[in-house]
Structure formats: C-alpha cells, structure tokens
C-alpha cells in the first residue's frame, strides 16, 4: 500500500510519514520543499519506503501522473500555508490559492482516479472567535467563526471535502488538529505560527532567557499523538462520524513546560513580563484559546492520546538528544507557488 501525503515536509507531515512507514505503508511525499536532510535517516530506517516528489497542489497534470505512477488509493492532504499576520498581508492570494483551490485540485484528482480514502488535515483554527467564548470546542455544537485567511480557507476546504463526499460518494474524512508541537518542528519559511513549547525549548538550547507575556495555557497536543491518531482513523473501516478533533483533551501552560526545562537545563531561566512587547515568546494573539473535546476520537475513533506533558517532554528531550540542532536555526525559505 502506498499513501500520497501532500505537504509531507512540514513537521506534522514528517511525524505522519514516520508512523505510516512503521506500519509498512509506503509514502510518497508530494510537496514544494523536501524534508530536512536530518530527517532522511529516520525515514529510510523504517519498514515502508519513502519517496519525495517536488510538486505543487495546483499542478493538475503532475498530480495525475503521480497518482497513476504509484497506484495511489489513499490520499492524506495536508499541504497548506500557515502565515502569521505579516505574511498574511504579503501573500493573501497565495494563501487562498494553496489552501483552498489546492484542496479542490487534490479532490478532483481523487475523483478522477477512484481514490478509496481521502483524509483532510484541518485545524482547530477553524473555530476562530468561538475558541474565546466556550470552555471546550466540540465538532457537533461549537460554531466555527474563522477570522484569519488561514482559518477561513481551512474551514472552506473542509466543508468542500465533506460536500464532495455527498456529491460524488468520495470516501472522505476530516480531522481538526489542535495546538500541536513536537519533533521536527522548525523554521521553514512556510509555517510562521510556531508553537509556544517549541519557542521556549529553542531558546533554552540557545542559552537564552524565556520571557513570557502570560503563562500560555492551551490544549497542547504532541505531534506523535497527532500522527498516531490520523493513521489510526485512516485504517478504520467503520466510523460513525467523518469529522474529528485531534488533541490531548487536557490543558497545560508554556510556563509548566518551562518548569520542566529548568530541571533539564540547569542554566535555563524564564520569567513572566508585565509588558508584552518585552516578551520573546509569541502566542499569536492577545488571549488564550480554549481546548478541544475529543469524545468522538475516543468513543467512535477508538484512539486515546498517549502523551501528557511529562510523556511529551521526555520523548521530546530524547529526540533532541539524538538530533542535531538544525531545527534551532531561524531562516526564511521562499515558497514556490
């Protein structure tokens, strides 16, 4: 079995690839950029085979040829731009084209080639303003009110994916990924909203003090849990629902994470600052958003998250100790559109 994973060079994509390969499932990563060189040994040392194809999701003919060449029957569509406010201003049309029209192109390719499973990677961001008015966001009762172009396009895309299921009997599944962090997260020039735990850990490795604008409470979810849940849902033949939140279901703060960093790195320090402008941790908003309910994931999907804060911290430290510090480098890479 071979899975086509679009946007598989992002950090969530690499985690998904590792999990698929461990299941002896081959992966074709269709993306505009390759995975970092440091990830290649990890991908090549697993059961399944990995291959990278440089491609844009707006390229209809290339999508067709790749699907035909590798006899693809399952697509996980994750290609997207995740801009911060500044990049959103600079690249508004690109965000819309890649995130929405790119999804339509992949859906159309799926129709043409009789794809048997289409998994769309959406985001908790689709809840938008609702995340600041409800204690927990539910797939069935919380009304998405997206505000940014990223969240608007993700919501439009996920509704389109589910509409294709109704119109064309295309077997689709949508997952809304929570506030994710973990191995392979890094500066890429494409993803600008880097997680709080990543930012704090990076500064600790660079021997810099962390300055927090607030504790930063979120329903943080570890990337390995996200990958495990997605592959688990992909492999299930019978599901009552076609839309799932994927998160930990429990909240903790970046300050809690910093306390663990203090134990790991004796010279590390952090503090809360009164003036947000002095902070060197960016939560990309003035308020903390609520977490996600995961009842569907557990009861219908049958997946129970494995990584609480301590389990995630221990695994993350193990990954850091066995990986070079390439991921701490801040750089900008131009995205091909």
C-alpha angles and dihedrals in degrees: 000000000000125000123203108219115189116205090015095152093074117096094257088048092054090051090050091048092052091051094048092048090051087057089055090251116141117232131209108195108207107191143130092244132037124240113268115277089245091065096054096083090052093051095044094050097065137085101263128059122254128207132174124215118188104224146138120232088227090062103097098182094049092049089053094049094048093048090049096044095052097035091237118196099161127053127188106193114203105140109130146133115242104192129181118227095278095048090045089058093047099043106027096137093046091053091052094044096048099037100041111017090038088058091050091052092051091047091051090050089050090054094048093052102039097246111197098203129024117184117189119201107217128167145239084242090083089076088066114164092006088072088071097050104045130060094223129009117232129195091227105039109025115090112222112232104176118189110175122068089246094056093040092053093044091052093046090048095049092049089049091051091053091045090055087056090057096041100043105015088245107167101238135169128189125204124189107210117212131218096316131192137157146092119009094018106142146138108289106158089245104066110053103166098079118184125260094239090051093050093048094046092048092053090048090055090048090052093243128139116249115232111197123199087204136343091276105223115196140147089257114193125198117239093233090058089050092051093045092050094048094049090044092053092043091057097048113100098196123048127158093207133045097200124064137176112222115202143111095264092222129083133224135161136250085237087061087052091050090054088058090047089054090059093047098044113037093197094050121110138175139179142179115250127211094216111061089205089068093056121107094195115081119204091180095234141047095249138043117251124227124253132252132260112236101189092119092050092052103036102034100021095040094220123131117190114247103195122077118172095281095044090047092047093050093048092045092051090050090052091049092050090054098042132067119250092253089120093063092065115103113216141146123234121191112238118228111231 
